[in-house]
């Protein structure tokens, strides 16, 4: 049985990936994973192949074990894995709770790694893995400190794993968008207004379009938008001290403008 598996499928990038993959690939089933069961059930109306909703909290070791057991019992041929589960919190590191900070590490990095390594046992030549990274993967980001660090991990892990899996014919690609209009922004929002400058937004369909094309081209990183690619190029060319200074100056200027208007 050929299947795709998408984590974080209840909204945003995960939902977009689930709908696109489920309606375009030759598969027998698509497993969609998130905590909100009712959101997963909704996908049955928008995806042409059978949808298997799986309600799991990927930061819970017991639920990771449930996922492992389901794979053992089903023994599927996993053709596509999309790790889109994740979240971020914007603000001063001292004002974000330890629970939320560690939660980002547990979901964005630890769970992504566990799901990847567990699922690899059921993948064969021609299989593909999409890992949700971020533009912030390429530099330290004040007021997004932990989130950016987790996404830097995702980028490094994905690119190196792609090299390791070449002998098995399995592709791994990090998807590194800039700001995307999803529920992420609502959840990440900074109540203290430390981050108010968001520059250009893209939508999830644009990011997924680009990712699907880049996978076909054999890339190990997908970056949506010329403006985003130019920013990342600049991040690579300049010292991190300079890029962080530019980022903080942008936020200060925008906060000042906002204050003056009020």
C-alpha positions as CSV (number, residue, x, y, z in Angstrom):
1,X,0.0,0.0,0.0
2,X,1.5,3.3,-1.1
3,X,0.8,6.2,1.2
4,X,1.8,9.8,2.1
5,X,2.1,11.0,5.6
6,X,1.7,14.7,6.5
7,X,2.2,16.1,10.1
8,X,0.7,19.4,11.1
9,X,-2.1,18.7,8.5
10,X,-4.8,20.5,10.4
11,X,-3.9,24.0,9.1
12,X,-1.5,26.2,7.2
13,X,1.4,24.6,5.3
14,X,0.6,21.1,6.4
15,X,-3.0,21.3,5.2
16,X,-1.8,22.8,1.9
17,X,0.7,20.0,1.4
18,X,-1.9,17.4,2.3
19,X,-4.4,18.6,-0.3
20,X,-1.8,19.1,-3.0
21,X,-0.1,15.7,-2.4
22,X,-3.3,13.9,-1.9
23,X,-4.8,15.2,-5.1
24,X,-1.8,14.9,-7.4
25,X,0.2,11.8,-6.5
26,X,-0.6,8.1,-7.3
27,X,-1.3,6.9,-3.7
28,X,-3.6,4.5,-2.0
29,X,-4.0,6.6,1.2
30,X,-2.8,9.7,2.9
31,X,-2.3,9.8,6.7
32,X,-2.9,13.2,8.1
33,X,-1.5,13.9,11.6
34,X,-2.3,16.7,14.1
35,X,-4.0,17.2,17.5
36,X,-7.3,18.6,16.2
37,X,-9.3,15.6,14.9
38,X,-12.2,17.7,13.6
39,X,-9.8,19.6,11.3
40,X,-8.3,16.4,10.0
41,X,-11.8,15.0,9.2
42,X,-12.5,18.1,7.1
43,X,-9.7,17.0,4.7
44,X,-11.9,14.0,3.6
45,X,-14.0,16.5,1.6
46,X,-11.1,18.1,-0.2
47,X,-8.8,15.1,-1.0
48,X,-9.7,12.5,-3.7
49,X,-7.9,9.5,-2.1
50,X,-8.8,7.9,1.2
51,X,-7.8,10.1,4.1
52,X,-6.7,8.5,7.4
53,X,-7.0,11.1,10.3
54,X,-4.6,10.4,13.1
55,X,-4.9,12.5,16.2
56,X,-1.5,12.7,17.9
57,X,0.5,15.1,20.1
58,X,4.0,14.6,18.6
59,X,5.6,16.1,21.8
60,X,4.2,13.1,23.8
61,X,6.4,10.1,23.8
62,X,3.4,7.8,24.2
63,X,1.9,9.2,21.0
64,X,5.2,8.8,19.1
65,X,5.0,5.1,20.2
66,X,1.4,4.9,18.8
67,X,2.7,6.2,15.5
68,X,5.5,3.6,15.5
69,X,3.0,0.9,16.3
70,X,0.6,1.9,13.5
71,X,3.5,1.7,11.0
72,X,4.5,-1.8,12.3
73,X,0.9,-3.0,12.1
74,X,0.3,-1.6,8.6
75,X,3.7,-2.0,7.0
76,X,3.0,0.6,4.3
77,X,5.2,1.8,1.4
78,X,5.6,5.5,2.4
79,X,6.3,7.4,-0.8
80,X,6.0,10.9,0.7
81,X,6.6,12.3,4.2
82,X,5.9,16.0,5.0
83,X,7.0,17.2,8.4
84,X,5.0,20.4,8.8
85,X,4.1,20.3,12.5
86,X,5.7,23.1,14.4
87,X,5.1,26.5,16.0
88,X,6.9,29.7,17.0
89,X,6.6,32.4,19.6
90,X,7.8,35.9,19.0
91,X,9.1,38.1,21.8
92,X,11.9,38.6,24.3
93,X,13.3,35.3,25.5
94,X,12.7,36.3,29.1
95,X,9.0,37.0,28.6
96,X,8.2,33.7,26.8
97,X,7.4,30.9,29.2
98,X,9.9,28.0,29.6
99,X,7.0,25.6,28.7
100,X,6.6,27.3,25.3
101,X,10.3,27.6,24.6
102,X,11.0,23.9,25.3
103,X,7.8,23.1,23.5
104,X,9.2,24.6,20.3
105,X,12.3,22.5,20.6
106,X,10.3,19.3,21.3
107,X,8.0,19.8,18.3
108,X,10.1,21.6,15.7
109,X,13.3,19.6,16.2
110,X,12.9,16.5,18.4
111,X,9.5,15.3,17.0
112,X,10.5,16.1,13.4
113,X,13.7,13.9,13.9
114,X,11.8,11.1,15.5
115,X,9.1,11.0,12.8
116,X,11.7,11.1,10.1
117,X,13.9,8.3,11.5
118,X,10.9,6.1,12.3
119,X,9.3,6.6,8.9
120,X,12.5,6.0,7.0
121,X,12.2,2.3,7.8
122,X,9.2,2.2,5.5
123,X,10.6,4.2,2.6
124,X,12.3,3.0,-0.5
125,X,13.8,4.3,-3.7
126,X,12.0,7.3,-5.1
127,X,10.5,8.4,-1.8
128,X,10.5,12.0,-0.8
129,X,10.7,13.9,2.5
130,X,9.7,17.6,2.8
131,X,10.9,19.2,6.1
132,X,9.5,22.6,7.1
133,X,12.3,25.0,7.9
134,X,12.3,28.8,7.6
135,X,14.1,31.8,6.3
136,X,15.2,32.2,9.9
137,X,17.1,28.9,9.5
138,X,20.0,31.0,8.0
139,X,20.7,33.4,10.8
140,X,20.1,33.9,14.6
141,X,17.0,36.0,15.0
142,X,16.5,38.1,18.1
143,X,13.0,37.9,19.5
144,X,12.6,34.6,17.6
145,X,15.7,33.1,19.3
146,X,14.5,29.5,20.1
147,X,12.3,29.2,17.0
148,X,15.1,30.3,14.7
149,X,17.5,27.9,16.4
150,X,15.1,25.0,15.9
151,X,14.7,25.8,12.2
152,X,18.5,26.1,11.8
153,X,18.6,22.5,13.1
154,X,15.9,21.4,10.6
155,X,17.9,22.9,7.7
156,X,21.2,21.3,8.8
157,X,19.6,17.9,9.5
158,X,17.7,17.8,6.3
159,X,20.6,18.8,4.0
160,X,23.0,16.3,5.5
161,X,20.4,13.5,5.6
162,X,19.7,14.1,1.9
163,X,23.4,13.3,1.2
164,X,23.3,10.2,3.4
165,X,20.2,8.8,1.7
166,X,21.4,9.2,-1.9
167,X,22.5,5.6,-1.9
168,X,18.9,4.5,-1.2
169,X,17.4,6.9,-3.8
170,X,15.5,8.9,-1.2
171,X,15.3,12.6,-1.4
172,X,15.1,15.1,1.5
173,X,14.4,18.8,1.0
174,X,14.1,21.6,3.5
175,X,11.3,24.1,2.7
176,X,12.5,27.5,3.9
177,X,9.8,30.2,3.3
178,X,9.8,33.8,4.6
179,X,6.6,35.2,6.2
180,X,3.6,33.1,5.3
181,X,-0.1,34.0,6.0
182,X,-1.1,31.1,8.1
183,X,-2.3,30.5,11.7
184,X,1.4,30.6,12.7
185,X,1.4,34.4,12.8
186,X,-1.6,34.4,15.1
187,X,0.0,31.9,17.5
188,X,3.4,33.5,17.3
189,X,2.3,37.1,17.8
190,X,4.3,39.2,20.2
191,X,2.1,40.9,22.8
192,X,4.9,43.3,23.7
193,X,5.3,44.4,20.1
194,X,9.0,43.5,19.8
195,X,8.5,42.4,16.2
196,X,6.2,44.6,14.1
197,X,8.1,44.6,10.8
198,X,7.1,41.7,8.6
199,X,8.1,42.9,5.2
200,X,6.6,40.8,2.4
201,X,4.1,37.9,3.0
202,X,3.5,34.9,0.8
203,X,0.6,32.4,1.0
204,X,0.9,28.7,1.6
205,X,0.0,27.7,-1.9
206,X,2.9,29.7,-3.3
207,X,5.3,28.0,-1.0
208,X,4.0,24.5,-1.7
209,X,4.0,25.2,-5.5
210,X,7.7,26.1,-5.3
211,X,8.5,23.2,-3.0
212,X,7.0,20.6,-5.4
213,X,8.8,22.2,-8.4
214,X,12.1,22.3,-6.5
215,X,11.8,18.6,-5.4
216,X,11.5,17.7,-9.1
217,X,14.6,19.7,-9.9
218,X,16.6,17.8,-7.3
219,X,17.2,20.7,-4.9
220,X,17.8,20.2,-1.2
221,X,16.4,23.6,-0.2
222,X,13.3,25.3,-1.5
223,X,13.0,29.1,-1.0
224,X,9.8,30.8,-2.2
225,X,10.1,34.3,-3.8
226,X,12.9,36.2,-5.4
227,X,12.9,38.7,-2.5
228,X,13.3,35.9,0.1
229,X,16.2,34.3,-1.9
230,X,18.0,37.7,-2.1
231,X,17.7,38.1,1.7
232,X,19.1,34.7,2.3
233,X,21.9,35.4,-0.1
234,X,22.7,38.5,2.0
235,X,22.6,36.5,5.2
236,X,25.2,34.1,3.8
237,X,27.5,37.0,2.7
238,X,27.4,39.1,5.8
239,X,28.5,38.3,9.4
240,X,25.6,37.4,11.7
241,X,26.4,40.4,13.8
242,X,25.5,42.6,10.9
243,X,22.3,40.8,9.8
244,X,21.0,40.8,13.4
245,X,21.8,44.5,13.7
246,X,19.8,45.2,10.4
247,X,16.9,43.1,11.7
248,X,16.8,44.9,15.0
249,X,17.0,48.3,13.3
250,X,14.1,47.4,11.1
251,X,12.0,46.5,14.1
252,X,13.0,49.7,16.0
253,X,12.1,52.0,13.1
254,X,8.8,50.3,12.5
255,X,7.9,50.5,16.2
256,X,8.8,54.2,16.2
257,X,6.6,54.9,13.1
258,X,3.8,53.0,14.7
259,X,4.1,54.9,18.0
260,X,4.2,58.3,16.1
261,X,1.0,57.4,14.2
262,X,-0.8,56.5,17.5
